Amino acid sequence: MRPLPTPAVFATLGSIGLLYAAAVAQPVGLFLTPRDAFLEAVELYSVSADGRTAGGNARSGLTGRQHADFARFVAPGSLRYVHPPGGELSLRGFGMSDDAAVIVGSAQSVGDPFDPLPALTTPAGGLEVFSAREINADAGEFLGVSGDGSTAVGYLRTGSDQTERRFATRWTRATGVQVVPPPRPETLWNHAQAASRDGSMVVGDSVRADWNTEAWVWTAQSGTRLLPPLPFSSFGGAGAHGISPDGQWIVGDSDSSAGPRHPCLWGPDGVLDLGVARSYQSGRAVDVNANGTAAALFLGNPRAGSGDRENAAAIWTETTGTMVLDDYLALHGIAVPRGVRLYSSEAISDDGLTIAGNARYNDAQGVERWIGFVATVPGPGAVAVCAAAGALLNARRRR
């Protein structure tokens, strides 16, 4: 008869179990949203602070109409609609709070793709859609939300064609939808793209009368302040698209000395060109991790004849520089399935180990479809924890 484990062995196994759980709490690998006939498309634009949940929207063929709903994806394969599919509203989700409880975006009547209205969902209030009368505009969208879920940012739109104007907005429950002052009086279009964790800082991009763009940051204390483009940039255009939880780091893009837009990072020491990779000549950074050491971005404009596709999901880290995400994952032993093209990185977790974004593939009929992805690489701590677990077990065995 095999002897029963002693209490000391149970304690050892329990300690190892806790260490192992800490090391593998977030599954490592590349995880894709489901591919089936029911889902026409899935788009992921946000990720929770811990990297466990990605947010966006899923479009289904349930009703035979263009219907989408807010959705959450938890690796390795759980996709959940936030509201029952099949309603009269089509929802697109662009931002999510750190705990994945609040999703913000826009709502449209099914079959009417031209006039979105700001929308959000919370556990307490459910789905809220702002009417044109409430926002005093023809249309609008929420493009981002603060980490604590208290502040949604985006834009309002009035007029059309030559008379169209866009106004950056900031919403809280207490204030309602308010316009963020533009960086210049002559600004034509202004978009608020992202907010710090507590909502006190907002970043965005604006379009001037000459159609050049500018990056800006807003606080209640200092108002709207322009961010500098990269040194020696060809036209001086820039845009801000993401901000770290504490507001210390901002990412976006800027005209470069070479001409095309390059992803860039604004920090305490100024603005940094994050560069491009392979044959790509331009790119944009859209999100940054908590300490400014990693950013989610996508690259475009490949050189003719290079064989690189139109767009590519990418990542920048302090140690690797900018890399196409396929190559970065391969460094960590993670392969992209054949036929799947990682198209854009859209969000990054606080620790910089998880990227969420969008991919494309061709179905059995050759139709190109969108799917979302979550990619997590192992952190340096995971190896150390597993090594500690092994050392603990060996120590017990030697006694």
Backbone torsions as a table, in degrees:
resi	resn	phi	psi	omega
1	MET	NA	135.4	177.9
2	ARG	-71.5	131.4	179.6
3	PRO	-67.6	143.7	177.9
4	LEU	-69.3	145.0	176.8
5	PRO	-61.1	142.7	177.4
6	THR	-76.5	163.3	175.9
7	PRO	-55.7	-34.5	179.7
8	ALA	-63.8	-38.9	178.5
9	VAL	-66.1	-42.0	176.4
10	PHE	-58.0	-42.5	179.6
11	ALA	-63.3	-39.6	179.2
12	THR	-64.1	-47.7	179.9
13	LEU	-62.2	-36.7	178.1
14	GLY	-64.3	-41.9	178.6
15	SER	-63.7	-42.9	179.5
16	ILE	-64.1	-40.6	179.3
17	GLY	-60.0	-42.3	179.4
18	LEU	-66.0	-41.6	178.7
19	LEU	-63.6	-42.6	-179.4
20	TYR	-65.6	-41.1	179.3
21	ALA	-61.2	-40.0	179.1
22	ALA	-65.0	-34.5	-176.6
23	ALA	-75.4	-30.2	-172.7
24	VAL	-118.4	20.7	-178.6
25	ALA	-57.4	-39.6	175.3
26	GLN	-103.2	117.6	-176.1
27	PRO	-62.0	137.8	179.9
28	VAL	-91.0	136.8	178.0
29	GLY	139.2	-174.8	176.2
30	LEU	-106.2	122.2	-176.2
31	PHE	-121.9	128.5	-176.8
32	LEU	-107.5	146.0	174.7
33	THR	-66.6	157.6	-174.4
34	PRO	-57.3	145.2	174.9
35	ARG	-115.6	105.8	177.6
36	ASP	-152.0	172.5	-175.3
37	ALA	-66.2	-26.0	-178.0
38	PHE	-68.1	-35.9	-176.4
39	LEU	-96.0	117.7	176.8
40	GLU	-80.6	-35.1	-179.8
41	ALA	-164.0	148.0	171.1
42	VAL	-130.5	134.0	177.5
43	GLU	-127.5	130.4	178.3
44	LEU	-116.0	127.1	-176.7
45	TYR	-125.2	0.1	-176.0
46	SER	-150.9	163.2	177.6
47	VAL	-146.8	147.0	178.5
48	SER	-67.2	163.7	-177.0
49	ALA	-58.9	-36.1	-178.3
50	ASP	-87.3	-1.9	177.6
51	GLY	80.0	3.5	-174.4
52	ARG	-82.6	-25.7	-175.2
53	THR	-130.6	131.1	174.7
54	ALA	-107.3	148.1	-177.8
55	GLY	-124.4	152.4	178.6
56	GLY	175.3	-130.9	179.6
57	ASN	-149.0	155.5	178.4
58	ALA	-128.4	133.6	178.2
59	ARG	-106.0	125.0	-176.4
60	SER	-110.6	162.1	175.2
61	GLY	-102.2	21.7	-174.2
62	LEU	-61.8	-40.4	-175.1
63	THR	-101.5	-4.5	-176.6
64	GLY	77.5	6.8	178.8
65	ARG	-121.4	168.5	179.7
66	GLN	-74.8	88.4	-178.3
67	HIS	-121.4	132.9	176.2
68	ALA	-133.4	159.4	179.8
69	ASP	-142.1	154.5	171.1
70	PHE	-56.2	143.7	-178.3
71	ALA	-145.4	154.1	173.6
72	ARG	-123.8	141.5	179.0
73	PHE	-123.8	125.1	177.8
74	VAL	-115.1	118.0	178.1
75	ALA	-62.3	143.3	12.9
76	PRO	-90.9	-10.2	-176.5
77	GLY	-165.3	18.1	-175.4
78	SER	-95.6	110.3	176.4
79	LEU	-109.9	124.6	-176.7
80	ARG	-128.0	130.5	170.8
81	TYR	-72.1	142.2	177.7
82	VAL	-78.9	-32.3	177.2
83	HIS	-128.3	153.9	179.6
84	PRO	-58.5	130.3	179.2
85	PRO	-68.9	156.3	175.8
86	GLY	106.6	5.4	-178.9
87	GLY	-79.5	-174.6	-178.4
88	GLU	-86.1	-8.0	179.8
89	LEU	-108.9	141.0	173.6
90	SER	-107.5	124.5	-171.8
91	LEU	-114.2	140.0	172.8
92	ARG	-122.9	129.0	-177.4
93	GLY	-104.5	124.2	-176.5
94	PHE	-113.9	-20.6	-177.6
95	GLY	-142.3	154.7	-177.7
96	MET	-146.2	143.5	178.8
97	SER	-70.3	166.4	-177.0
98	ASP	-57.3	-35.1	-178.1
99	ASP	-93.0	6.9	178.5
100	ALA	68.2	11.9	-177.7
101	ALA	-81.9	-34.0	-176.5
102	VAL	-109.5	129.7	173.9
103	ILE	-121.7	136.1	178.2
104	VAL	-123.7	155.5	179.7
105	GLY	176.1	-128.6	-178.2
106	SER	-145.2	161.4	178.6
107	ALA	-131.5	142.1	176.4
108	GLN	-135.9	152.9	171.0
109	SER	-67.2	139.2	-179.7
110	VAL	-58.5	128.7	-179.3
111	GLY	90.9	-3.9	179.0
112	ASP	-119.9	94.3	-173.3
113	PRO	-86.6	5.9	-167.7
114	PHE	-103.8	-21.4	-172.6
115	ASP	-127.6	76.1	177.4
116	PRO	-73.0	153.7	176.1
117	LEU	-125.0	147.3	179.4
118	PRO	-58.8	140.9	-178.9
119	ALA	-147.2	152.5	175.1
120	LEU	-152.3	161.3	175.2
121	THR	-133.2	137.0	178.4
122	THR	-131.8	156.9	177.6
123	PRO	-60.4	-35.1	-176.4
124	ALA	-80.6	-42.9	-173.4
125	GLY	-100.5	-8.9	-176.3
126	GLY	68.5	-151.4	-178.2
127	LEU	-79.9	129.3	175.9
128	GLU	-125.6	125.0	177.3
129	VAL	-117.0	127.3	-177.6
130	PHE	-86.9	127.6	-179.0
131	SER	-76.4	160.7	177.4
132	ALA	-59.9	-33.0	178.7
133	ARG	-68.5	-39.0	-179.9
134	GLU	-64.2	-38.5	-176.6
135	ILE	-94.8	-4.1	178.3
136	ASN	55.3	45.2	-178.9
137	ALA	-154.9	170.6	-179.4
138	ASP	-79.2	-32.3	-175.5
139	ALA	-163.0	175.1	177.9
140	GLY	174.8	169.6	178.3
141	GLU	-147.6	150.8	164.4
142	PHE	-92.7	126.9	-177.9
143	LEU	-104.5	-16.3	-179.1
144	GLY	-159.7	168.8	-179.6
145	VAL	-145.8	147.3	177.7
146	SER	-66.2	157.3	-178.4
147	GLY	-59.4	-34.1	-179.9
148	ASP	-83.0	-0.6	176.0
149	GLY	79.4	5.0	-174.0
150	SER	-86.9	-21.2	-169.8
151	THR	-131.9	122.2	175.8
152	ALA	-106.9	142.3	-179.5
153	VAL	-128.8	154.8	-179.4
154	GLY	176.9	-133.6	-178.7
155	TYR	-154.9	160.1	171.0
156	LEU	-117.0	150.4	-179.4
157	ARG	-124.9	135.8	173.5
158	THR	-128.9	151.0	177.7
159	GLY	71.8	-173.7	179.5
160	SER	-154.7	160.8	180.0
161	ASP	51.9	-122.3	-175.2
162	GLN	-69.2	-20.5	-178.3
163	THR	-97.2	0.8	-175.5
164	GLU	-66.7	134.2	173.9
165	ARG	-132.4	148.0	177.8
166	ARG	-128.1	141.1	-174.8
167	PHE	-127.0	124.8	176.7
168	ALA	-64.1	143.3	-176.8
169	THR	-132.7	156.0	174.3
170	ARG	-137.1	128.4	-177.7
171	TRP	-121.9	136.5	165.0
172	THR	-133.5	163.9	179.5
173	ARG	-61.1	-35.1	-176.2
174	ALA	-77.1	-37.3	-173.3
175	THR	-98.5	-19.4	-170.7
176	GLY	73.7	-165.9	-178.7
177	VAL	-80.5	122.3	178.5
178	GLN	-124.2	147.8	179.1
179	VAL	-82.0	132.0	173.1
180	VAL	-84.1	126.5	-177.3
181	PRO	-56.9	137.3	178.2
182	PRO	-71.6	160.2	-179.9
183	PRO	-70.0	-23.1	179.0
184	ARG	-138.2	147.4	177.7
185	PRO	-60.8	-30.3	-176.3
186	GLU	-87.8	8.0	179.3
187	THR	-59.2	133.1	178.6
188	LEU	-90.8	-50.8	-179.4
189	TRP	-122.8	140.1	179.9
190	ASN	-142.9	127.8	-177.6
191	HIS	-126.7	129.8	169.0
192	ALA	-89.8	122.8	-171.7
193	GLN	-102.0	-33.2	-173.3
194	ALA	-158.8	161.9	-179.3
195	ALA	-136.0	153.1	174.9
196	SER	-67.0	173.4	-173.8
197	ARG	-58.4	-39.1	-179.1
198	ASP	-95.2	1.4	177.7
199	GLY	80.4	4.3	-176.3
200	SER	-78.9	-18.9	177.4
201	MET	-121.3	137.6	179.8
202	VAL	-129.2	140.0	176.4
203	VAL	-124.1	157.0	-179.9
204	GLY	-171.6	-166.8	178.3
205	ASP	-137.7	151.5	-179.2
206	SER	-132.1	159.0	178.7
207	VAL	-118.6	125.1	-179.9
208	ARG	-84.5	176.9	-179.9
209	ALA	-64.3	-25.8	177.3
210	ASP	-88.6	8.7	177.7
211	TRP	69.5	12.9	170.2
212	ASN	-83.8	154.6	-175.5
213	THR	-108.2	156.1	178.9
214	GLU	-137.1	145.4	176.8
215	ALA	-95.9	144.8	-178.7
216	TRP	-147.5	162.1	173.6
217	VAL	-133.6	141.1	-178.1
218	TRP	-123.9	139.1	165.9
219	THR	-137.1	158.6	179.5
220	ALA	-63.7	-31.1	-176.6
221	GLN	-76.7	-42.9	-173.3
222	SER	-106.9	-5.7	-177.8
223	GLY	73.5	-155.2	-177.9
224	THR	-92.2	123.6	-176.2
225	ARG	-123.5	132.5	178.5
226	LEU	-71.8	143.1	173.9
227	LEU	-99.1	140.8	-175.8
228	PRO	-72.5	144.7	171.4
229	PRO	-73.8	176.3	176.7
230	LEU	-63.3	146.6	178.5
231	PRO	-57.7	140.9	177.6
232	PHE	61.4	24.1	178.4
233	SER	-65.3	150.0	-171.1
234	SER	-66.2	-44.0	-177.8
235	PHE	-121.3	-9.2	178.7
236	GLY	81.0	13.8	179.1
237	GLY	-82.5	150.4	179.9
238	ALA	-160.1	165.3	174.6
239	GLY	-153.5	140.6	177.9
240	ALA	-105.4	134.1	-172.4
241	HIS	-130.6	-15.6	-179.8
242	GLY	-149.3	157.3	-177.5
243	ILE	-145.9	143.7	178.1
244	SER	-70.6	161.1	-177.3
245	PRO	-54.8	-38.2	-178.3
246	ASP	-89.8	-0.6	178.2
247	GLY	80.2	3.7	-176.2
248	GLN	-76.7	-26.4	-175.1
249	TRP	-123.1	135.8	179.3
250	ILE	-130.4	139.4	178.1
251	VAL	-124.3	157.6	178.6
252	GLY	179.9	-138.3	177.7
253	ASP	-145.8	161.5	-178.9
254	SER	-153.1	147.9	167.9
255	ASP	-54.8	140.3	-177.8
256	SER	-108.0	172.2	177.2
257	SER	-65.8	-23.8	178.2
258	ALA	-81.2	-13.3	179.7
259	GLY	117.4	-67.5	-176.9
260	PRO	-64.8	158.2	176.9
261	ARG	-65.1	137.0	176.0
262	HIS	-118.9	146.1	171.1
263	PRO	-62.6	144.3	-177.7
264	CYS	-144.8	163.8	-177.5
265	LEU	-131.5	124.5	173.4
266	TRP	-99.1	132.2	179.0
267	GLY	-146.7	-168.8	-178.5
268	PRO	-58.1	-26.9	-177.1
269	ASP	-97.6	9.4	179.7
270	GLY	113.7	-152.6	-176.5
271	VAL	-109.4	136.7	-176.5
272	LEU	-118.4	131.1	173.4
273	ASP	-77.5	115.9	-179.6
274	LEU	-80.9	-12.6	174.2
275	GLY	77.9	-178.5	-179.8
276	VAL	-126.0	-177.4	-176.6
277	ALA	-141.4	160.3	179.7
278	ARG	49.3	-128.9	-176.6
279	SER	-95.6	4.6	-175.8
280	TYR	-74.5	143.2	-176.1
281	GLN	-111.4	-12.1	-178.6
282	SER	-143.3	168.1	179.7
283	GLY	-176.8	173.8	179.8
284	ARG	-145.2	135.8	172.1
285	ALA	-95.0	134.8	-173.6
286	VAL	-119.4	-15.4	179.4
287	ASP	-156.4	155.0	-177.2
288	VAL	-137.7	148.5	-178.5
289	ASN	-79.2	-176.3	-168.8
290	ALA	-65.4	-35.9	-175.7
291	ASN	-110.1	14.3	174.7
292	GLY	73.2	20.4	-178.2
293	THR	-101.1	-3.5	179.8
294	ALA	-153.1	147.4	-178.5
295	ALA	-143.2	146.8	174.1
296	ALA	-91.7	133.3	-179.9
297	LEU	-151.9	170.2	171.0
298	PHE	-133.2	154.2	-176.5
299	LEU	-117.8	152.5	179.8
300	GLY	-149.2	-174.6	176.3
301	ASN	57.7	57.3	178.8
302	PRO	-70.0	152.7	177.7
303	ARG	-65.8	143.2	-178.8
304	ALA	-58.7	137.1	177.8
305	GLY	80.9	2.5	-177.2
306	SER	-76.8	-24.7	-175.8
307	GLY	88.5	-9.8	177.1
308	ASP	-74.8	145.1	-177.7
309	ARG	-76.5	173.8	-172.5
310	GLU	-56.9	-48.4	-179.7
311	ASN	-129.8	153.8	177.2
312	ALA	-145.1	133.5	170.9
313	ALA	-62.5	143.6	-176.5
314	ALA	-147.9	169.6	177.0
315	ILE	-143.5	147.4	171.2
316	TRP	-119.2	134.5	170.0
317	THR	-132.6	159.3	179.1
318	GLU	-60.0	-32.4	-175.3
319	THR	-87.3	-31.1	-174.8
320	THR	-105.5	-17.1	-168.6
321	GLY	72.8	-163.4	-180.0
322	THR	-82.1	131.4	178.7
323	MET	-136.9	144.2	167.7
324	VAL	-59.8	137.2	-171.8
325	LEU	-61.1	-35.4	176.3
326	ASP	-54.4	-46.5	-178.3
327	ASP	-67.8	-39.8	-179.7
328	TYR	-63.7	-43.7	179.2
329	LEU	-65.2	-38.1	179.2
330	ALA	-60.9	-33.7	176.4
331	LEU	-59.1	-28.2	-178.6
332	HIS	-102.7	15.9	175.9
333	GLY	74.9	23.3	-178.5
334	ILE	-111.4	121.8	-176.5
335	ALA	-100.5	146.3	173.8
336	VAL	-89.7	128.7	-178.7
337	PRO	-57.8	147.3	178.9
338	ARG	-59.4	135.2	178.1
339	GLY	90.3	-10.6	179.1
340	VAL	-97.9	132.0	-178.5
341	ARG	-117.7	111.7	178.1
342	LEU	-72.6	111.3	-166.7
343	TYR	-94.9	-41.3	-178.0
344	SER	-153.2	134.1	168.7
345	SER	-87.0	134.7	-173.8
346	GLU	-121.5	-23.1	-175.4
347	ALA	-155.6	156.1	-178.5
348	ILE	-139.3	144.2	-179.7
349	SER	-73.1	166.9	-178.2
350	ASP	-58.9	-37.1	-178.0
351	ASP	-84.8	-5.2	178.1
352	GLY	78.5	7.3	-176.7
353	LEU	-93.3	-17.1	-177.0
354	THR	-120.0	130.5	176.4
355	ILE	-117.8	135.0	172.7
356	ALA	-116.9	147.4	-179.1
357	GLY	-175.4	-155.7	-173.1
358	ASN	-127.8	149.4	-178.6
359	ALA	-137.1	168.9	177.7
360	ARG	-130.4	152.4	172.8
361	TYR	-154.5	161.9	175.9
362	ASN	-101.7	129.3	-179.7
363	ASP	-77.2	-174.6	-175.3
364	ALA	-61.6	-24.6	178.8
365	GLN	-92.4	3.9	179.6
366	GLY	82.4	10.2	179.5
367	VAL	-84.3	131.3	179.1
368	GLU	-75.5	130.2	-179.3
369	ARG	-127.1	155.6	176.9
370	TRP	-98.6	137.3	170.6
371	ILE	-135.0	157.6	175.7
372	GLY	-95.0	160.4	176.2
373	PHE	-139.1	153.4	168.5
374	VAL	-128.3	124.9	-179.3
375	ALA	-121.9	125.2	179.2
376	THR	-125.0	127.4	176.5
377	VAL	-101.5	154.3	179.1
378	PRO	-67.7	140.0	176.3
379	GLY	-87.5	160.8	179.5
380	PRO	-60.8	-27.7	179.9
381	GLY	-70.9	-27.6	-177.2
382	ALA	-63.9	-42.7	178.7
383	VAL	-64.1	-41.7	-178.4
384	ALA	-65.2	-39.9	-179.5
385	VAL	-65.8	-44.7	179.1
386	CYS	-64.0	-37.6	177.1
387	ALA	-64.1	-39.2	178.2
388	ALA	-64.7	-38.3	178.1
389	ALA	-63.1	-43.5	179.1
390	GLY	-64.3	-40.8	179.5
391	ALA	-63.8	-38.1	179.4
392	LEU	-64.7	-43.5	-179.9
393	LEU	-65.2	-42.8	179.3
394	ASN	-63.6	-37.2	178.7
395	ALA	-63.0	-40.4	179.1
396	ARG	-65.4	-39.2	-177.1
397	ARG	-67.7	-30.9	-177.2
398	ARG	-76.2	-13.9	-177.5
399	ARG	-76.6	NA	NA
